[in-house]
Amino acid sequence: MRDYDEVVEVVYAWQQPEPAGGVPARDLPDEDLLRELAAIHRTRHDTLRHGSDQALAHHTARMIELEADYLRRHPTREIDSARLRPDPAA
């Protein structure tokens, strides 16, 4: 787990304007998209607990952008049947 000073540095970096707005998810190669997704999921808890409102909003927007692009690229992704919940309507 990160120590508090690392979290503050990361959150501070996210609050700074990005020079070119960052690379849009749609322009990332698959390998970079997966790396970005792993990084954003890894830092989510710290941002939620310790980030400013602005940092959390930025983190959320980027996470949604990355996840939406992943789903667009992989509409028939492999789904683990062990992770499915029973259908309450059945």
ZALUM-902289 format. One record per residue: residue number from 1; x, y, z of N, C-alpha, C in turn. Coordinates in Angstrom, 1 decimal, decimal comma, m for minus. Layout:
<rs>
{k->NUM; neast->X; nnorth->Y; nup->Z; caeast->X; canorth->Y; caup->Z; ceast->X; cnorth->Y; cup->Z}
...
</rs>
This chain:
<rs>
{k->1; neast->0,8; nnorth->m1,2; nup->0,0; caeast->0,0; canorth->0,0; caup->0,0; ceast->0,9; cnorth->1,2; cup->0,0}
{k->2; neast->0,5; nnorth->2,2; nup->m0,7; caeast->1,2; canorth->3,5; caup->m0,8; ceast->1,2; cnorth->4,2; cup->0,6}
{k->3; neast->2,3; nnorth->4,9; nup->0,9; caeast->2,2; canorth->5,8; caup->2,0; ceast->1,6; cnorth->7,1; cup->1,7}
{k->4; neast->1,2; nnorth->7,8; nup->2,7; caeast->0,4; canorth->9,0; caup->2,5; ceast->1,1; cnorth->10,1; cup->1,5}
{k->5; neast->2,4; nnorth->10,2; nup->1,7; caeast->3,1; canorth->11,2; caup->0,9; ceast->3,1; cnorth->10,8; cup->m0,6}
{k->6; neast->3,1; nnorth->9,5; nup->m0,9; caeast->3,0; canorth->9,1; caup->m2,3; ceast->1,7; cnorth->9,5; cup->m2,9}
{k->7; neast->0,6; nnorth->9,2; nup->m2,1; caeast->m0,7; canorth->9,5; caup->m2,5; ceast->m0,9; cnorth->11,0; cup->m2,8}
{k->8; neast->m0,4; nnorth->11,8; nup->m1,9; caeast->m0,5; canorth->13,3; caup->m2,1; ceast->0,2; cnorth->13,7; cup->m3,4}
{k->9; neast->1,4; nnorth->13,1; nup->m3,7; caeast->2,1; canorth->13,5; caup->m4,9; ceast->1,3; cnorth->13,0; cup->m6,1}
{k->10; neast->0,7; nnorth->11,8; nup->m6,1; caeast->m0,1; canorth->11,4; caup->m7,2; ceast->m1,3; cnorth->12,2; cup->m7,4}
{k->11; neast->m2,0; nnorth->12,5; nup->m6,3; caeast->m3,2; canorth->13,4; caup->m6,4; ceast->m2,9; cnorth->14,8; cup->m6,9}
{k->12; neast->m1,8; nnorth->15,3; nup->m6,4; caeast->m1,3; canorth->16,6; caup->m6,9; ceast->m1,1; cnorth->16,6; cup->m8,4}
{k->13; neast->m0,4; nnorth->15,5; nup->m8,8; caeast->m0,1; canorth->15,4; caup->m10,3; ceast->m1,4; cnorth->15,4; cup->m11,1}
{k->14; neast->m2,4; nnorth->14,7; nup->m10,6; caeast->m3,7; canorth->14,6; caup->m11,3; ceast->m4,4; cnorth->15,9; cup->m11,3}
{k->15; neast->m4,2; nnorth->16,8; nup->m10,4; caeast->m4,9; canorth->18,0; caup->m10,3; ceast->m4,2; cnorth->19,0; cup->m11,3}
{k->16; neast->m3,0; nnorth->18,8; nup->m11,7; caeast->m2,4; canorth->19,7; caup->m12,7; ceast->m3,0; cnorth->19,5; cup->m14,1}
{k->17; neast->m3,2; nnorth->20,6; nup->m14,8; caeast->m3,7; canorth->20,5; caup->m16,1; ceast->m2,7; cnorth->19,7; cup->m17,0}
{k->18; neast->m3,3; nnorth->18,8; nup->m17,8; caeast->m2,5; canorth->18,0; caup->m18,7; ceast->m2,2; cnorth->18,9; cup->m20,0}
{k->19; neast->m1,0; nnorth->18,9; nup->m20,4; caeast->m0,7; canorth->19,8; caup->m21,5; ceast->m1,5; cnorth->19,6; cup->m22,8}
{k->20; neast->m1,7; nnorth->18,4; nup->m23,2; caeast->m2,5; canorth->18,1; caup->m24,4; ceast->m3,8; cnorth->17,4; cup->m24,0}
{k->21; neast->m4,2; nnorth->17,3; nup->m22,7; caeast->m5,4; canorth->16,6; caup->m22,3; ceast->m5,2; cnorth->15,1; cup->m22,2}
{k->22; neast->m4,0; nnorth->14,7; nup->m22,3; caeast->m3,7; canorth->13,2; caup->m22,3; ceast->m4,1; cnorth->12,5; cup->m23,6}
{k->23; neast->m3,7; nnorth->11,3; nup->m23,7; caeast->m4,0; canorth->10,5; caup->m24,9; ceast->m5,4; cnorth->10,0; cup->m24,7}
{k->24; neast->m6,3; nnorth->10,3; nup->m25,7; caeast->m7,6; canorth->9,7; caup->m25,6; ceast->m7,5; cnorth->8,2; cup->m25,6}
{k->25; neast->m8,4; nnorth->7,6; nup->m24,8; caeast->m8,4; canorth->6,1; caup->m24,7; ceast->m8,5; cnorth->5,5; cup->m26,1}
{k->26; neast->m9,3; nnorth->6,0; nup->m27,0; caeast->m9,5; canorth->5,4; caup->m28,3; ceast->m8,2; cnorth->5,4; cup->m29,2}
{k->27; neast->m7,2; nnorth->6,2; nup->m28,8; caeast->m6,0; canorth->6,3; caup->m29,5; ceast->m4,9; cnorth->5,4; cup->m28,9}
{k->28; neast->m5,2; nnorth->4,8; nup->m27,8; caeast->m4,2; canorth->4,0; caup->m27,1; ceast->m4,1; cnorth->2,6; cup->m27,8}
{k->29; neast->m2,9; nnorth->2,0; nup->m28,0; caeast->m2,9; canorth->0,6; caup->m28,4; ceast->m3,4; cnorth->m0,3; cup->m27,3}
{k->30; neast->m3,8; nnorth->m1,5; nup->m27,7; caeast->m4,4; canorth->m2,4; caup->m26,7; ceast->m3,5; cnorth->m2,5; cup->m25,4}
{k->31; neast->m2,3; nnorth->m2,7; nup->m25,6; caeast->m1,3; canorth->m3,0; caup->m24,5; ceast->m1,3; cnorth->m1,7; cup->m23,6}
{k->32; neast->m1,3; nnorth->m0,5; nup->m24,1; caeast->m1,3; canorth->0,7; caup->m23,3; ceast->m2,6; cnorth->0,9; cup->m22,6}
{k->33; neast->m3,7; nnorth->0,5; nup->m23,3; caeast->m5,0; canorth->0,6; caup->m22,7; ceast->m5,1; cnorth->m0,3; cup->m21,4}
{k->34; neast->m4,7; nnorth->m1,5; nup->m21,6; caeast->m4,7; canorth->m2,4; caup->m20,5; ceast->m3,8; cnorth->m2,0; cup->m19,3}
{k->35; neast->m2,6; nnorth->m1,4; nup->m19,6; caeast->m1,7; canorth->m0,9; caup->m18,6; ceast->m2,4; cnorth->0,3; cup->m17,9}
{k->36; neast->m3,0; nnorth->1,2; nup->m18,6; caeast->m3,7; canorth->2,3; caup->m18,0; ceast->m4,9; cnorth->1,9; cup->m17,1}
{k->37; neast->m5,6; nnorth->0,9; nup->m17,6; caeast->m6,7; canorth->0,4; caup->m16,8; ceast->m6,2; cnorth->m0,2; cup->m15,5}
{k->38; neast->m5,1; nnorth->m1,0; nup->m15,6; caeast->m4,6; canorth->m1,6; caup->m14,3; ceast->m4,1; cnorth->m0,5; cup->m13,4}
{k->39; neast->m3,5; nnorth->0,5; nup->m13,9; caeast->m3,0; canorth->1,6; caup->m13,1; ceast->m4,1; cnorth->2,4; cup->m12,4}
{k->40; neast->m5,2; nnorth->2,6; nup->m13,1; caeast->m6,3; canorth->3,4; caup->m12,6; ceast->m7,1; cnorth->2,6; cup->m11,6}
{k->41; neast->m7,2; nnorth->1,3; nup->m11,8; caeast->m7,9; canorth->0,5; caup->m10,8; ceast->m7,0; cnorth->0,3; cup->m9,5}
{k->42; neast->m5,7; nnorth->0,3; nup->m9,7; caeast->m4,8; canorth->0,1; caup->m8,6; ceast->m4,9; cnorth->1,4; cup->m7,7}
{k->43; neast->m5,1; nnorth->2,5; nup->m8,3; caeast->m5,0; canorth->3,8; caup->m7,5; ceast->m6,4; cnorth->4,3; cup->m7,1}
{k->44; neast->m7,5; nnorth->3,6; nup->m7,4; caeast->m8,8; canorth->4,1; caup->m7,2; ceast->m9,1; cnorth->4,3; cup->m5,7}
{k->45; neast->m8,8; nnorth->3,3; nup->m4,9; caeast->m9,1; canorth->3,4; caup->m3,4; ceast->m8,4; cnorth->4,6; cup->m2,8}
{k->46; neast->m7,1; nnorth->4,8; nup->m3,1; caeast->m6,4; canorth->5,9; caup->m2,5; ceast->m7,0; cnorth->7,2; cup->m2,9}
{k->47; neast->m7,4; nnorth->7,3; nup->m4,2; caeast->m8,0; canorth->8,6; caup->m4,7; ceast->m9,3; cnorth->8,8; cup->m4,0}
{k->48; neast->m10,1; nnorth->7,8; nup->m3,9; caeast->m11,4; canorth->7,9; caup->m3,2; ceast->m11,2; cnorth->8,4; cup->m1,8}
{k->49; neast->m10,3; nnorth->7,8; nup->m1,1; caeast->m10,1; canorth->8,1; caup->0,3; ceast->m9,4; cnorth->9,5; cup->0,6}
{k->50; neast->m8,4; nnorth->9,8; nup->m0,3; caeast->m7,5; canorth->10,9; caup->0,1; ceast->m7,5; cnorth->12,0; cup->m1,0}
{k->51; neast->m8,1; nnorth->11,8; nup->m2,1; caeast->m8,0; canorth->12,8; caup->m3,2; ceast->m9,0; cnorth->13,9; cup->m3,0}
{k->52; neast->m8,8; nnorth->15,1; nup->m3,5; caeast->m9,7; canorth->16,2; caup->m3,5; ceast->m10,9; cnorth->15,9; cup->m4,4}
{k->53; neast->m11,9; nnorth->16,7; nup->m4,3; caeast->m13,1; canorth->16,5; caup->m5,2; ceast->m12,7; cnorth->16,5; cup->m6,7}
{k->54; neast->m11,8; nnorth->17,5; nup->m7,0; caeast->m11,3; canorth->17,6; caup->m8,4; ceast->m10,5; cnorth->16,4; cup->m8,8}
{k->55; neast->m9,7; nnorth->15,9; nup->m7,9; caeast->m8,9; canorth->14,7; caup->m8,3; ceast->m9,8; cnorth->13,5; cup->m8,5}
{k->56; neast->m10,8; nnorth->13,3; nup->m7,6; caeast->m11,7; canorth->12,2; caup->m7,7; ceast->m12,5; cnorth->12,3; cup->m9,0}
{k->57; neast->m13,0; nnorth->13,5; nup->m9,3; caeast->m13,8; canorth->13,7; caup->m10,6; ceast->m12,9; cnorth->13,3; cup->m11,8}
{k->58; neast->m11,7; nnorth->13,8; nup->m11,8; caeast->m10,8; canorth->13,5; caup->m12,9; ceast->m10,5; cnorth->12,0; cup->m13,0}
{k->59; neast->m10,3; nnorth->11,4; nup->m11,9; caeast->m10,0; canorth->9,9; caup->m11,8; ceast->m11,2; cnorth->9,2; cup->m12,4}
{k->60; neast->m12,4; nnorth->9,5; nup->m11,9; caeast->m13,6; canorth->8,9; caup->m12,3; ceast->m13,8; cnorth->9,0; cup->m13,8}
{k->61; neast->m13,7; nnorth->10,2; nup->m14,3; caeast->m13,9; canorth->10,5; caup->m15,8; ceast->m12,9; cnorth->9,7; cup->m16,6}
{k->62; neast->m11,7; nnorth->9,6; nup->m16,2; caeast->m10,7; canorth->8,8; caup->m16,9; ceast->m11,0; cnorth->7,3; cup->m16,9}
{k->63; neast->m11,4; nnorth->6,9; nup->m15,7; caeast->m11,7; canorth->5,5; caup->m15,5; ceast->m12,9; cnorth->5,1; cup->m16,4}
{k->64; neast->m13,9; nnorth->5,9; nup->m16,5; caeast->m15,0; canorth->5,6; caup->m17,3; ceast->m14,6; cnorth->5,6; cup->m18,8}
{k->65; neast->m13,8; nnorth->6,6; nup->m19,2; caeast->m13,3; canorth->6,7; caup->m20,6; ceast->m12,6; cnorth->5,4; cup->m20,9}
{k->66; neast->m11,6; nnorth->5,0; nup->m20,1; caeast->m10,8; canorth->3,8; caup->m20,4; ceast->m11,7; cnorth->2,5; cup->m20,4}
{k->67; neast->m12,6; nnorth->2,4; nup->m19,4; caeast->m13,4; canorth->1,2; caup->m19,4; ceast->m14,4; cnorth->1,1; cup->m20,6}
{k->68; neast->m15,0; nnorth->2,2; nup->m20,9; caeast->m15,9; canorth->2,3; caup->m22,1; ceast->m15,1; cnorth->1,9; cup->m23,4}
{k->69; neast->m13,9; nnorth->2,4; nup->m23,5; caeast->m13,2; canorth->2,0; caup->m24,7; ceast->m12,8; cnorth->0,5; cup->m24,7}
{k->70; neast->m12,5; nnorth->0,0; nup->m23,6; caeast->m12,2; canorth->m1,4; caup->m23,5; ceast->m13,4; cnorth->m2,2; cup->m23,9}
{k->71; neast->m14,6; nnorth->m1,9; nup->m23,4; caeast->m15,8; canorth->m2,6; caup->m23,7; ceast->m16,1; cnorth->m2,4; cup->m25,2}
{k->72; neast->m15,9; nnorth->m1,3; nup->m25,8; caeast->m16,1; canorth->m1,0; caup->m27,2; ceast->m15,2; cnorth->m2,0; cup->m28,0}
{k->73; neast->m14,0; nnorth->m2,1; nup->m27,6; caeast->m13,0; canorth->m3,0; caup->m28,4; ceast->m13,3; cnorth->m4,5; cup->m28,2}
{k->74; neast->m13,9; nnorth->m4,8; nup->m27,0; caeast->m14,0; canorth->m6,2; caup->m26,6; ceast->m15,5; cnorth->m6,5; cup->m26,2}
{k->75; neast->m16,4; nnorth->m6,4; nup->m27,2; caeast->m17,9; canorth->m6,6; caup->m26,8; ceast->m18,2; cnorth->m8,0; cup->m26,4}
{k->76; neast->m17,4; nnorth->m8,9; nup->m26,9; caeast->m17,6; canorth->m10,3; caup->m26,6; ceast->m16,5; cnorth->m10,9; cup->m25,7}
{k->77; neast->m16,1; nnorth->m10,0; nup->m24,7; caeast->m15,0; canorth->m10,5; caup->m23,8; ceast->m15,4; cnorth->m11,7; cup->m23,1}
{k->78; neast->m14,4; nnorth->m12,5; nup->m22,7; caeast->m14,7; canorth->m13,7; caup->m21,9; ceast->m15,3; cnorth->m13,4; cup->m20,6}
{k->79; neast->m16,4; nnorth->m14,0; nup->m20,2; caeast->m17,0; canorth->m13,8; caup->m19,0; ceast->m16,9; cnorth->m15,0; cup->m18,1}
{k->80; neast->m16,4; nnorth->m14,9; nup->m16,9; caeast->m16,2; canorth->m16,0; caup->m16,0; ceast->m17,6; cnorth->m16,4; cup->m15,4}
{k->81; neast->m18,1; nnorth->m17,6; nup->m15,7; caeast->m19,4; canorth->m18,0; caup->m15,3; ceast->m19,5; cnorth->m18,1; cup->m13,7}
{k->82; neast->m18,4; nnorth->m18,3; nup->m13,1; caeast->m18,4; canorth->m18,3; caup->m11,6; ceast->m18,7; cnorth->m16,9; cup->m11,0}
{k->83; neast->m18,6; nnorth->m15,9; nup->m11,8; caeast->m18,8; canorth->m14,5; caup->m11,3; ceast->m20,2; cnorth->m14,1; cup->m11,5}
{k->84; neast->m21,0; nnorth->m14,9; nup->m12,2; caeast->m22,4; canorth->m14,5; caup->m12,5; ceast->m23,3; cnorth->m14,7; cup->m11,3}
{k->85; neast->m24,3; nnorth->m13,9; nup->m11,1; caeast->m25,3; canorth->m14,0; caup->m10,1; ceast->m26,5; cnorth->m14,6; cup->m10,7}
{k->86; neast->m27,3; nnorth->m15,4; nup->m9,9; caeast->m28,5; canorth->m15,9; caup->m10,4; ceast->m29,5; cnorth->m14,8; cup->m10,8}
{k->87; neast->m30,2; nnorth->m15,1; nup->m11,9; caeast->m31,2; canorth->m14,1; caup->m12,4; ceast->m32,4; cnorth->m14,2; cup->m11,4}
{k->88; neast->m32,7; nnorth->m13,1; nup->m10,8; caeast->m33,9; canorth->m13,1; caup->m9,8; ceast->m35,2; cnorth->m13,3; cup->m10,5}
{k->89; neast->m35,3; nnorth->m13,0; nup->m11,8; caeast->m36,5; canorth->m13,1; caup->m12,6; ceast->m36,8; cnorth->m14,6; cup->m13,0}
{k->90; neast->m35,7; nnorth->m15,4; nup->m12,9; caeast->m35,9; canorth->m16,8; caup->m13,3; ceast->m36,5; cnorth->m17,7; cup->m12,3}
</rs>
